[in-house]
């Protein structure tokens, strides 16, 4: 899941990508079972994206065996269409639980550092000393065009996350828990610093798990309401969009968060979805909920001091648009 950024408390990795074109196309997705067909790359390539963001579950490893994990990543990386994407598209991302190594796992996973090394190798970031100098995989990326500065902040919702509260209620896996941490102290300090940059036209947060759909009873920021409140407080009055995955469905959620509305665009999964559709409550949902294979795309441009983001959810394999929303971010003085 972005001019120079100085992080004095925690090291981070920052990319500087400059583009002459007036419109950026950021495609994104999650939940890729490497054993299943990788047909989704063709419709993604057809969008001519400037960027591709992994939102987690790049592979379904669930293992402490790093040799096996590397094989799975290599299988994805060697796909001929993914190689084409890597040629002309900036690729970045974060992890979720299955590529991290433990289903719904957090700080208790014993191989987090070894697994991090394999993710960085897959993303071609293994030699970047800034990212390898701190624990976890959180980092940021800056995109600059002739008239826009966009910062993407890739959160790590696994390495530092404390235990969730299991639920005894049928249909729910977790109850809310007002103790513990989602990001850990150092990542929270780093995130606050990243959001203080007043030159940014748009912040994109890649969260891996949902932040605004909190009624569904599975992993989300809603399992730790105090941490979710902290996140929304940091984002208040800032032009921001959250990207999430994890759920094997597609939907858009929104809440008013100060001067700007805050959207959470959920795209999951690339290779599989629910076996059958079952309605889930989501008081923040905008539009529908789609149990189909999908990927997402943000088309971003600026006109007359207003930054416009067209958020789309597209069905695989034919790239049919199943949800589209145009979001204006006017410059506020």
C-alpha positions as CSV (number, residue, x, y, z in Angstrom):
1,X,0.0,0.0,0.0
2,X,4.3,9.2,-1.5
3,X,10.4,16.5,-1.4
4,X,12.6,14.6,0.8
5,X,11.3,12.8,3.9
6,X,13.4,12.7,7.1
7,X,12.5,10.1,9.7
8,X,14.5,10.9,12.8
9,X,13.0,8.2,15.0
10,X,12.5,5.3,12.7
11,X,14.2,4.5,9.4
12,X,11.9,4.1,6.4
13,X,12.3,3.6,2.7
14,X,11.1,6.3,0.4
15,X,10.9,6.0,-3.4
16,X,10.8,9.1,-5.7
17,X,9.0,8.4,-8.9
18,X,8.5,11.3,-11.4
19,X,6.0,11.1,-14.2
20,X,5.3,13.5,-17.0
21,X,1.7,12.3,-17.7
22,X,-1.2,14.1,-16.1
23,X,-3.1,11.0,-15.0
24,X,-1.7,8.2,-12.7
25,X,-3.2,4.7,-12.8
26,X,-2.6,2.8,-9.6
27,X,-3.8,-0.8,-9.8
28,X,-4.0,-2.9,-6.6
29,X,-5.1,-6.3,-5.3
30,X,-4.7,-9.0,-2.8
31,X,-5.2,-12.7,-2.0
32,X,-3.4,-14.5,-4.7
33,X,-3.3,-18.3,-4.3
34,X,-0.1,-19.1,-6.3
35,X,-1.5,-22.6,-7.1
36,X,-4.4,-21.1,-9.0
37,X,-4.5,-19.5,-12.4
38,X,-2.7,-16.2,-12.7
39,X,-5.1,-15.1,-15.5
40,X,-5.7,-11.8,-13.7
41,X,-2.5,-10.2,-15.0
42,X,-3.9,-9.9,-18.5
43,X,-6.8,-7.5,-17.6
44,X,-4.5,-5.6,-15.3
45,X,-1.9,-5.1,-18.0
46,X,-4.7,-3.9,-20.3
47,X,-5.2,-0.9,-18.0
48,X,-1.7,0.3,-18.7
49,X,-1.1,1.1,-15.1
50,X,1.7,3.3,-13.8
51,X,1.8,1.3,-10.5
52,X,0.8,-2.0,-9.0
53,X,0.3,-2.4,-5.2
54,X,0.2,-5.7,-3.4
55,X,-2.1,-5.4,-0.4
56,X,-1.1,-8.7,1.1
57,X,-1.5,-12.5,0.7
58,X,0.8,-12.4,-2.3
59,X,1.1,-16.2,-1.8
60,X,-0.7,-18.6,0.5
61,X,2.3,-19.9,2.4
62,X,1.3,-20.3,6.1
63,X,4.7,-21.7,6.8
64,X,7.9,-21.3,8.8
65,X,9.8,-23.0,6.0
66,X,11.5,-20.2,4.2
67,X,12.7,-22.4,1.3
68,X,9.1,-23.2,0.6
69,X,8.1,-19.6,0.9
70,X,10.8,-18.6,-1.6
71,X,9.6,-21.1,-4.1
72,X,6.0,-19.8,-3.9
73,X,7.2,-16.2,-4.4
74,X,9.4,-17.3,-7.3
75,X,6.4,-19.0,-9.0
76,X,4.5,-15.7,-8.9
77,X,7.5,-13.6,-10.0
78,X,8.3,-15.9,-12.9
79,X,4.9,-15.7,-14.5
80,X,5.3,-14.3,-18.0
81,X,2.6,-11.6,-17.7
82,X,3.9,-10.5,-14.3
83,X,7.3,-10.1,-15.9
84,X,5.7,-7.8,-18.5
85,X,4.1,-5.8,-15.7
86,X,7.4,-5.4,-13.9
87,X,9.0,-4.0,-17.1
88,X,6.8,-0.9,-17.3
89,X,5.1,-0.6,-13.9
90,X,6.3,0.5,-10.5
91,X,5.6,-2.3,-8.1
92,X,5.3,-2.1,-4.3
93,X,3.4,-3.6,-1.5
94,X,3.0,-5.0,2.0
95,X,2.0,-8.3,3.4
96,X,-1.0,-9.8,5.2
97,X,-1.2,-13.0,7.2
98,X,-0.7,-15.8,4.7
99,X,2.5,-14.4,3.1
100,X,3.6,-13.3,6.6
101,X,3.4,-17.0,7.5
102,X,0.6,-17.5,10.0
103,X,-3.2,-17.3,9.5
104,X,-4.5,-14.2,11.3
105,X,-1.0,-14.0,12.8
106,X,0.7,-11.2,14.7
107,X,3.7,-10.6,16.8
108,X,3.7,-14.2,18.0
109,X,5.0,-15.5,14.7
110,X,8.6,-16.7,15.3
111,X,9.9,-16.3,11.7
112,X,8.9,-12.7,11.1
113,X,12.4,-11.5,10.3
114,X,13.1,-14.4,7.9
115,X,9.8,-14.0,6.2
116,X,10.5,-10.2,5.8
117,X,13.7,-11.1,4.0
118,X,11.7,-13.2,1.5
119,X,9.1,-10.5,0.9
120,X,11.8,-7.9,0.3
121,X,13.6,-10.3,-2.1
122,X,10.3,-10.7,-4.0
123,X,9.8,-7.0,-4.2
124,X,13.4,-6.4,-5.3
125,X,14.0,-4.4,-2.1
126,X,16.4,-6.8,-0.3
127,X,19.4,-4.6,-0.7
128,X,17.8,-1.4,0.5
129,X,19.5,-0.6,3.8
130,X,16.8,1.9,4.9
131,X,14.1,-0.7,4.9
132,X,16.3,-3.5,6.3
133,X,17.5,-1.4,9.2
134,X,14.2,-1.6,11.2
135,X,11.8,-4.4,12.1
136,X,8.7,-4.8,10.1
137,X,7.9,-3.9,6.4
138,X,6.3,-0.5,6.8
139,X,7.6,2.1,4.4
140,X,6.4,5.0,2.2
141,X,6.7,6.0,-1.5
142,X,6.4,9.4,-3.1
143,X,5.0,9.9,-6.6
144,X,5.6,13.2,-8.2
145,X,4.0,14.5,-11.4
146,X,4.1,18.0,-12.9
147,X,1.3,19.1,-10.6
148,X,0.8,16.4,-7.9
149,X,2.6,14.9,-4.9
150,X,1.1,11.6,-3.8
151,X,2.5,9.7,-0.8
152,X,1.6,6.0,-0.4
153,X,2.2,4.6,3.1
154,X,2.5,0.9,3.3
155,X,1.5,-0.3,6.8
156,X,2.6,-3.5,8.5
157,X,-0.4,-4.9,10.4
158,X,1.3,-8.1,11.3
159,X,4.8,-7.7,12.9
160,X,3.7,-5.7,15.9
161,X,0.0,-6.6,16.3
162,X,-0.9,-8.1,19.6
163,X,-3.4,-10.9,20.2
164,X,-7.0,-10.5,19.1
165,X,-10.0,-11.4,21.2
166,X,-11.7,-14.6,20.0
167,X,-15.5,-14.6,19.9
168,X,-18.0,-17.2,21.1
169,X,-20.7,-15.7,18.9
170,X,-21.7,-17.8,15.9
171,X,-20.6,-16.1,12.6
172,X,-18.0,-14.0,14.3
173,X,-14.3,-14.9,14.7
174,X,-13.3,-11.9,16.9
175,X,-14.8,-9.6,19.4
176,X,-13.6,-6.0,20.1
177,X,-10.7,-5.6,22.4
178,X,-9.7,-2.2,23.9
179,X,-6.2,-3.2,24.8
180,X,-3.2,-4.1,22.7
181,X,-1.7,-2.5,19.6
182,X,-2.2,-2.9,15.8
183,X,1.0,-1.2,14.7
184,X,3.3,-1.0,17.7
185,X,4.8,2.2,19.2
186,X,7.6,2.9,16.7
187,X,5.3,2.4,13.7
188,X,2.7,4.7,15.2
189,X,5.4,7.4,15.7
190,X,6.6,6.9,12.1
191,X,3.1,7.1,10.7
192,X,2.4,10.4,12.5
193,X,5.6,11.9,11.0
194,X,4.7,10.6,7.5
195,X,1.3,12.4,7.7
196,X,2.8,15.8,8.7
197,X,4.0,16.6,5.2
198,X,1.9,19.6,4.1
199,X,3.2,19.3,0.5
200,X,1.2,16.1,-0.2
201,X,-2.0,16.4,-2.3
202,X,-3.1,12.8,-1.5
203,X,-2.2,10.2,1.1
204,X,-2.8,6.6,0.2
205,X,-2.6,4.1,3.1
206,X,-2.2,0.4,2.2
207,X,-3.5,-1.3,5.3
208,X,-4.0,-5.0,4.2
209,X,-7.0,-5.4,6.5
210,X,-10.2,-3.2,6.4
211,X,-10.3,0.0,8.5
212,X,-13.9,1.2,7.9
213,X,-15.8,-2.0,7.5
214,X,-16.0,-2.9,11.1
215,X,-19.3,-4.9,11.4
216,X,-18.1,-8.2,9.8
217,X,-16.7,-10.0,12.8
218,X,-13.4,-11.0,11.2
219,X,-10.0,-9.3,11.2
220,X,-10.2,-5.5,10.8
221,X,-9.2,-2.4,12.6
222,X,-12.5,-2.6,14.3
223,X,-11.3,-5.4,16.5
224,X,-9.2,-2.8,18.4
225,X,-11.5,0.3,18.5
226,X,-8.9,2.4,20.4
227,X,-6.4,1.8,17.6
228,X,-8.9,2.6,14.9
229,X,-9.8,5.9,16.7
230,X,-6.1,6.8,16.7
231,X,-5.8,6.1,13.0
232,X,-8.8,8.2,12.1
233,X,-7.6,11.0,14.4
234,X,-4.3,11.0,12.5
235,X,-6.1,11.1,9.2
236,X,-8.6,13.8,10.2
237,X,-8.7,16.8,7.9
238,X,-6.2,15.1,5.5
239,X,-6.9,14.1,1.9
240,X,-6.5,10.4,2.2
241,X,-7.7,7.0,0.9
242,X,-7.2,3.6,2.5
243,X,-6.6,0.5,0.4
244,X,-7.4,-2.9,1.9
245,X,-7.7,-6.5,1.0
246,X,-8.0,-9.8,3.0
247,X,-11.7,-10.5,2.8
248,X,-12.1,-12.2,-0.6
249,X,-14.8,-9.6,-1.6
250,X,-14.8,-6.1,-3.1
251,X,-16.5,-3.1,-1.6
252,X,-16.1,0.6,-0.8
253,X,-16.6,2.1,2.6
254,X,-16.7,5.7,3.7
255,X,-17.0,7.9,6.8
256,X,-16.8,11.6,7.2
257,X,-13.5,12.4,8.9
258,X,-13.2,16.2,9.4
259,X,-12.9,18.3,6.3
260,X,-12.7,15.4,4.0
261,X,-14.6,12.1,3.6
262,X,-12.4,9.0,4.2
263,X,-12.8,6.1,1.8
264,X,-11.6,2.5,2.3
265,X,-11.3,0.7,-1.1
266,X,-11.3,-3.1,-0.5
267,X,-10.1,-5.4,-3.3
268,X,-9.8,-9.1,-2.7
269,X,-9.2,-11.7,-4.1
270,X,-7.3,-12.1,-7.3
271,X,-7.7,-15.8,-7.6
272,X,-10.6,-16.8,-5.4
273,X,-13.6,-15.5,-3.6
274,X,-16.4,-16.8,-1.4
275,X,-17.9,-20.1,-2.4
276,X,-21.4,-18.5,-2.1
277,X,-22.5,-15.0,-1.4
278,X,-23.6,-14.2,2.1
279,X,-24.7,-10.7,3.0
280,X,-22.5,-8.9,5.6
281,X,-23.5,-5.8,7.5
282,X,-21.4,-2.7,6.9
283,X,-22.8,0.6,8.1
284,X,-20.1,2.5,6.1
285,X,-20.6,0.7,2.8
286,X,-21.0,2.9,-0.3
287,X,-22.6,0.9,-3.2
288,X,-22.5,-2.9,-3.3
289,X,-20.6,-5.8,-1.9
290,X,-19.2,-8.2,-4.6
291,X,-18.1,-11.8,-4.1
292,X,-16.2,-12.1,-7.4
293,X,-12.5,-12.2,-8.3
294,X,-11.4,-8.6,-8.7
295,X,-8.7,-6.0,-8.7
296,X,-8.9,-2.2,-8.0
297,X,-7.7,0.9,-9.8
298,X,-7.2,4.5,-8.8
299,X,-7.1,7.0,-11.7
300,X,-5.7,10.3,-10.3
301,X,-5.5,13.7,-12.0
302,X,-5.6,17.4,-11.0
303,X,-7.6,20.2,-12.4
304,X,-8.2,23.8,-11.1
305,X,-6.7,23.0,-7.7
306,X,-8.9,20.0,-7.3
307,X,-7.4,16.5,-7.2
308,X,-9.8,13.9,-8.6
309,X,-9.6,10.2,-7.8
310,X,-11.7,7.8,-9.8
311,X,-11.8,4.6,-7.7
312,X,-12.9,1.4,-9.6
313,X,-13.3,-2.2,-8.7
314,X,-13.0,-4.5,-11.8
315,X,-14.1,-8.1,-12.2
316,X,-11.6,-10.7,-13.3
317,X,-11.2,-11.9,-16.0
318,X,-12.8,-9.4,-18.3
319,X,-12.2,-6.2,-16.3
320,X,-15.9,-5.3,-16.1
321,X,-16.3,-2.3,-13.8
322,X,-18.5,-3.5,-10.9
323,X,-18.1,-0.3,-8.9
324,X,-16.9,3.2,-9.8
325,X,-16.7,6.3,-7.6
326,X,-15.3,9.7,-8.4
327,X,-13.8,11.5,-5.4
328,X,-12.8,15.1,-5.5
329,X,-10.2,16.5,-3.1
330,X,-10.3,20.3,-3.3
331,X,-7.4,22.2,-1.9
332,X,-8.4,23.6,1.4
333,X,-6.9,26.8,2.8
